[in-house]
Every structure is written in C-alpha cells, then in structure tokens.
Amino acid sequence: MKYELRPLTLADADKLYEFYQTIPASENGAANKAFGLTKPQFIEWIKQKEKSARGLDVRDDRVAATTYVLYVDDVPVGRSNLRHYLNAALEQDGGHIGLSVAPQYRGRGYSKILLHETLKRAKEKGINPVLVFHFADNIPACKMSESVGGKLMEERFQEKRGRLIRKYAFDTSLLD
Ligand SMILES: CC(C)(COP(=O)(O)OP(=O)(O)OC[C@H]1O[C@@H](n2cnc3c(N)ncnc32)[C@H](O)[C@@H]1OP(=O)(O)O)[C@@H](O)C(=O)NCCC(=O)NCCS
C-alpha cells in the first residue's frame, strides 16, 4: 500500500470533485463545505482554500488553514483541515484539525494514517501542542486519536449540541 498526504490544489480538481460528493456535508462536527457544489463552484472553493493555506483573504472570524487529501494507491480516501492557529472559539471547540474518511473507505485504518500525516504537517509548521475535539460518543474518532498518541485533556458537556465533547492534545515533538 502506498499512501501520500497532499495539499488540496486546483490541479487535482477533476480527480477530487466526485470524491468530495461522497463525503457527507456534516457529520459529528466535521463539515464538508464542498458537498453539493457544482463543478464551477467547487473550483472556486478550491481557489479559496488555496488562498487560506497561504494566509490570504481570511475572514475575521476564521483562521488560515491548509486542506489535505490522503491518497492510498493514488485514490483519494480522506481529507483533513489543519488550522494554522486557534482563535478563542476554536480553543473551546474545533481545535486544529478536522478530518473525515469517505464512507466507502472506513474501517481500514486510514483515519490513523490521515491524522498522523496531518500531525507531521502541523509539526513542520511549528504547531505544538495540536488540539483535536471529538464527541465522546464518536467511538472511531476517539479511538483514532488515542491510537495516534492523543492525550485526553478534558471531557465536558456541550450545551448547544447536548453532547459530551472531548479535547485531545498531541505533542508534535514526539512524532517521527
Ligand atoms: C472518524 C473517522 C475519521 C474514522 O475513520 P476510519 O478510517 O473508519 O477509522 P479507522 O479504520 O482508522 O479506525 C480508527 C479506530 O476506530 C476503530 N473503529 C473504526 N470503526 C469503528 C466502529 N464502527 N466502531 C467502533 N470502533 C471503530 C478502529 O478499530 C480503530 O481503533 P484502533 O486504533 O483501536 O484499532 C470516520 O468514521 C469519519 O470520517 N467519520 C465522520 C467524520 C468524523 O467523525 N470526524 C472526526 C471528528 S473531526
């Protein structure tokens, strides 16, 4: 198995349009804003993401972020969003990384590769610690973070969603 985490770029738009339509728009706090877009809208969305990765045109209530796609044997299977820093809201909920694996590729261990590779990119950007939030009842996500070295820092009830939320921290200095 050959895997590679690549930043989202316009050059991959054709290859990725169908892939992004297989990931639900919203699932356990992970949002896929490309779901339901037309192809021209998708192209504009990628351009926006490329700008955000370079810290350009970032709205006041947002932070710069890089979107990555995990390819396994050149097939896109998952995607992650790495925020370069946190604002007050993201410190409480959201954290540095949001990710998902396309439903047809789940249960094969890909999320652990996706998270580990994204953490390595965070280390390259000097981010430490990296914070990741999951709902406590999102068992695959919690197991993923624990398997990749995340330390459970906090579990608290989130009023607005009526669910328990967990905060995990990763020490990127420990990554290989
Ligand atoms: C959470 C998610 C990324 C996991 O992706 P995945 O590729 O299916 O997960 P993996 O196969 O890598 O498994 C990760 C761990 O969860 C476990 N797991 C996977 N599916 C499971 C299931 N249905 N029930 C219980 N455990 C499960 C695996 O055994 C593994 O645990 P281990 O390391 O102890 O062996 C995927 O379900 C997803 O995209 N969900 C929607 C978005 C989301 O919830 N994102 C996380 C919040 S940011």
The ligand as a Tripos MOL2 file, in Angstrom:
@<TRIPOS>MOLECULE
LIG
   48    50     1     0     0
SMALL
NO_CHARGES

@<TRIPOS>ATOM
      1 C1        -13.9240    9.0280   12.4950 C.3       1 LIG1
      2 C2        -13.4460    8.5220   11.1330 C.3       1 LIG1
      3 C3        -12.4820    9.5450   10.5430 C.3       1 LIG1
      4 C4        -12.7440    7.1770   11.3250 C.3       1 LIG1
      5 O1        -12.2540    6.7580   10.0650 O.3       1 LIG1
      6 P1        -11.8640    5.2270    9.7370 P.3       1 LIG1
      7 O2        -10.8620    5.2510    8.6440 O.co2     1 LIG1
      8 O3        -13.0920    4.4480    9.5460 O.co2     1 LIG1
      9 O4        -11.1870    4.7700   11.1080 O.3       1 LIG1
     10 P2        -10.0690    3.6360   11.2490 P.3       1 LIG1
     11 O5        -10.4050    2.4840   10.3940 O.co2     1 LIG1
     12 O6         -8.7350    4.2930   11.0580 O.co2     1 LIG1
     13 O7        -10.2550    3.2440   12.7680 O.3       1 LIG1
     14 C5         -9.8880    4.1050   13.8330 C.3       1 LIG1
     15 C6        -10.1770    3.3800   15.1460 C.3       1 LIG1
     16 O8        -11.5970    3.2760   15.3340 O.3       1 LIG1
     17 C7        -11.9940    1.9290   15.3950 C.3       1 LIG1
     18 N1        -13.2320    1.8390   14.6530 N.ar      1 LIG1
     19 C8        -13.4230    2.0920   13.3380 C.ar      1 LIG1
     20 N2        -14.7120    1.9590   13.0380 N.ar      1 LIG1
     21 C9        -15.3430    1.6240   14.1870 C.ar      1 LIG1
     22 C10       -16.6900    1.3650   14.5230 C.ar      1 LIG1
     23 N3        -17.6570    1.4360   13.6110 N.pl3     1 LIG1
     24 N4        -16.9840    1.0700   15.8210 N.ar      1 LIG1
     25 C11       -16.0150    1.0230   16.7620 C.ar      1 LIG1
     26 N5        -14.7050    1.2620   16.5040 N.ar      1 LIG1
     27 C12       -14.3950    1.5590   15.2210 C.ar      1 LIG1
     28 C13       -10.8720    1.1290   14.7600 C.3       1 LIG1
     29 O9        -10.8130   -0.1920   15.2330 O.3       1 LIG1
     30 C14        -9.6710    1.9440   15.1820 C.3       1 LIG1
     31 O10        -9.3800    1.6860   16.5380 O.3       1 LIG1
     32 P3         -7.9530    1.0740   16.9870 P.3       1 LIG1
     33 O11        -6.9130    2.0760   16.6140 O.co2     1 LIG1
     34 O12        -8.1040    0.9360   18.4660 O.co2     1 LIG1
     35 O13        -7.8290   -0.2060   16.2330 O.co2     1 LIG1
     36 C15       -14.6530    8.2890   10.1590 C.3       1 LIG1
     37 O14       -15.5890    7.4810   10.8050 O.3       1 LIG1
     38 C16       -15.3080    9.5690    9.7000 C.2       1 LIG1
     39 O15       -14.8840   10.1620    8.7080 O.2       1 LIG1
     40 N6        -16.3780    9.9910   10.4210 N.am      1 LIG1
     41 C17       -17.0990   11.2090   10.0730 C.3       1 LIG1
     42 C18       -16.3060   12.4640   10.4100 C.3       1 LIG1
     43 C19       -15.8060   12.4660   11.8380 C.2       1 LIG1
     44 O16       -16.4340   11.9730   12.7530 O.2       1 LIG1
     45 N7        -14.6000   13.0660   12.0140 N.am      1 LIG1
     46 C20       -13.9750   13.1600   13.3280 C.3       1 LIG1
     47 C21       -14.3550   14.4210   14.0230 C.3       1 LIG1
     48 S1        -13.2810   15.7420   13.4970 S.3       1 LIG1
@<TRIPOS>BOND
     1     1     2 1
     2     2     3 1
     3     2     4 1
     4     2    36 1
     5     4     5 1
     6     5     6 1
     7     6     7 2
     8     6     8 1
     9     6     9 1
    10     9    10 1
    11    10    11 2
    12    10    12 1
    13    10    13 1
    14    13    14 1
    15    14    15 1
    16    15    16 1
    17    15    30 1
    18    16    17 1
    19    17    18 1
    20    17    28 1
    21    18    19 ar
    22    18    27 ar
    23    19    20 ar
    24    20    21 ar
    25    21    22 ar
    26    21    27 ar
    27    22    23 1
    28    22    24 ar
    29    24    25 ar
    30    25    26 ar
    31    26    27 ar
    32    28    29 1
    33    28    30 1
    34    30    31 1
    35    31    32 1
    36    32    33 2
    37    32    34 1
    38    32    35 1
    39    36    37 1
    40    36    38 1
    41    38    39 2
    42    38    40 1
    43    40    41 1
    44    41    42 1
    45    42    43 1
    46    43    44 2
    47    43    45 1
    48    45    46 1
    49    46    47 1
    50    47    48 1
@<TRIPOS>SUBSTRUCTURE
     1 LIG1         1 GROUP 0 **** ****
